[in-house]
Amino acid sequence: MLRSTFRVGDMDCPAEEALVCMELDGLARGLEFDLGARTVTVWHAAAADEIEARIARLGMGAERVASGPAAGAPAARVEDPVAERRALRWLLVINAAMFVIEGLAGWWAESSGLLADGLDMFADAAVYAVALYAVGRGAALQLKAARFAGVLQLLLGLGLFGQVADHVLYGSETLAGAMMGVSLLALVANVACMVLIAGHRDGGAHMKASYIFTANDALANLGVIVAGALVAWLGSPWPDWVVGSIIGAMVLAGAWRILRLRH
């Protein structure tokens, strides 16, 4: 068995860490991450060149800094399907509820950012429903569930851009206070989701995809809060439209990375 360390220049958050896990699922015997140094150490039987090529395929950079024989790998985590199902059910309930809340609030407040974030929550709720089907099944079904989730993200991302374009063309009277208040509630909900997933993100591909979506959602919530403050300060809906477009781009980027996963 070999032990190789790679520098992944653009890996600076748990979402990118999860993508590396998904890409190396079934190939790596063990993984250790150092987000501060942006490195991943891989225990593997395959050639180091193959590991490097798989990481490079994610488009985040891949530079081998060390490689050599290894005495063993870290102890593997044992998946608990019952615990995963319980966590996924809570995630499904939280995201479905926030989809309804943000969707209604976005429509009332004429906020592209809130509507975009609500649609993203809807995509996540669908992802968790698919993941519930995958729990306890083989890696192939887990990967199919993750890819199906990626397709959902792709479609939702395209829909978000259409919605933002509608507001830009026909105008809107955005309520900044509603944007900030509802987005703060959504941020609390997503932090709760990340806590639920944290104990399972080293499991199958479907759980890692779930973590990616939730980490992106938390960033989107912060963006909508900032945009709401700018709308109030400037008296213009443009910050709302911009953040709606940014959320759409995040959704599309996340979908693209997940759809590129292979085993």
N, C-alpha and C positions, 0 to 999 in steps of 0.2 A: 504494500500500500504506500502511496505517496502523500506528501503534505506540501501544498503549494499556497503561496500568498500572492494575491493580486491587488493592485491599486485600481479602484474604480472611481475615476475623478469626479463624476457627477452623482455619486451615491451619497447623499447627505441627509436622508430622512428615512424613517421606517418603511415608507411606501416603496422606495427603490430597493431597500434590503429585501422586502418581500418578493419583488420581481426577480432578484437574483436567486432566491430560494426556489421560486417556481421554475425558472429556466434550468436549474441544476437538479431538480427533483428526479430521482431515479438514477442519477449519475454520481452525485456526491455521497460519500459515506458519512460525512460530518461537515458542519459549517460553523465558523466563528466570525462575527462581524466586529469591526471597530469603526463606527461612523465618524468619530473624531479624526482618525487618520485616513478615512475613506478606503479601508482595506477589507478584504474577505479572505479568510484562510480556509482552504478546502482540503478535506481528506478524500482521496479518490484512488481508484484502481486504473481508470482510463488514462490516456496520455495527457500530460499537462497542456499540450497544444490544443487538444479538443476542449478542455475546460475553458481555456482562454478564449477560444473561438465562440463558445456558447455565451460567455459573459459579454464579449464584444458585440454579439448580435443584438443586445439590448440597446445599443447606441449610447451607453453611459461611459465608455472608455474601458480599457482592460490592459493593464501593464503588469506582467509577471515580475515580482520583485524577489521571490525566493521559491525554490522547489527542491525536494529531496525525499529520502525514505522517511516513513513515519512508523512509530511503534504501535499506534492505535488511534482510534477516533473517539471524539466525545460520545458519551452515552446518548443513544437516540431517544427522542421523546416518544412515548407510547400514546397514540390517539385514543380518546375515550368518546366513542360515537354518541353515547347517551348525554354526556356533558356538552358535546358540540351541538346536538339537536336543541338542548335547552337554551344554550346561548343564542343560536340562530333564531329560535322562536321569539326571543326577546328583541333581537335585532330587527326582525320582520315587523313586529308590533310597533316598535319605536319609529322606524322609517316610514311605515304606512301612515301612522298618526301625523308625523311631521309633514308628509306629502300633502295631506288634507289641509293642515293648518297653514302651511306656506302657500299652497295653491290658492286658497280662499283669501288669505291676506294679500298675496301678490295681485290678485284680480281686483280687490277692493282698493289697494294702495297704488294701482297702476305701476307696479314695479317690475321691470324686466329681471332685475337681480333676484328678487324673491321668487318669481315664477320659475326662473331658471333653476334656482336652488331646490324648489319644490319638485320640479320634474326630475332632478338628479336624485332626490329622495325616492321618488317613484321607481326609478331604475334600480336603486339599491334594494328596495323592497322586493322587486322581482328577482334580483340576484340572490337574496337570502332564501326566497322560496325555492329557487333552483338548487341552491346549496343544501337545503334540507333534504332534497332527494338524493344528493350525492354522498351525504355522511354515511360512513361505514361501508361504502362500496369501493371498488377497485380504483387505482390511480387513473386508468383510462376514462372512467366515468367522471371522476373528479375534474380531469382536464377538460372534458367536454362541457361540464357545467361552467367552468371558468371561461371557456371560449364563448359559450352562449351568452354569458354575462357581458363579455366584451362586445358582442354584437349589439346587445341592448344599449350599452353605453354609446356605441357608434351612432345608432339611430337617434337616441335622445340628444346627442351632441348636435347633429344636423338639425333636429327640431328646434333646439335652443337658438341657433343662429337665425332661423326663420322667424321666431317670435321676437327677437331683438330687432330684426329688420322691420317688422310690422310697427313697433313702437317708434322707431326712428322715422319712418315714412309718414305715419299718421299722428305722431305726437303722444304725449302722456303727461299727466299732472301727478307726479310721484310724491307720495307722502313719506318724507324722510324718517319721521318718528316711528312709523309702522315698520319701515325697513329695518331700523336698528333694533327695535324691541323684539320682533319676530326672529331676526337672525341671531340675536343673543340666545333666545330659547333654543333655536336649532343647534347652536354651538354647544350648549349644555347637553343636548340630546346626543350629539356626535361624540363628545367626550365620554359619555356613558357607554356608547357603543364600542369605542376603542378600548375601554376598560374590560368590557365583556370579551372582546376578541383577543386581548393581549395574551391570555393563557392558551390560545389555540392557533396563533398565527404561524407556528412551526409545523402545523399539521398538513393536510392535503392542499392541493392547488385551489380548491374552492374557498377554503378559509383564508388563504393568502390573498386571493382576489378580493374577498370581503374586506380585509384590512386595507388594501390599496384604496378601495372606494371610500372607506370611512375617513382615512387620513386626508384624501383629497377634499372630502366634504367639509372637514373642519377648516381647512384653508379657505374654501369658498365662503364659509360663514363669516370668517374674519374679513374677507374682501367686501362682502355685502354691508357689514357694519361700517367699515371705513367709507364705502360709497355713500351710505345714508348720511353720514356726517358731512361729506362733501356736497351732497345735494342740498342739505340744510344751509350750509355756509355760502354756496355759490348761487343758490336759487335756480339751479338748472338741473334737468333730468339726465344730462349727459354722463355724469359719473355712474348712474344706475345702468345706463345702456352699455357703458364700457365694461362694467363688472359682469354684466350678463354675457357679453362676448367672451370675456376671459374664462368664465365658468364653462362656456361651451367649448373653448379650446382645451381646457383641462380634461373635460369629459372625452373629447376626441383623442387626446394624447394618451390617456389611460387605456382607452379601448384599443388603440393601435398597439401598445406594448403588450397587452394581454393576448391579442390575436396573434402576435408573433411567437408566443410560447410554443415550444416543441419538446418532445421526449424521444 
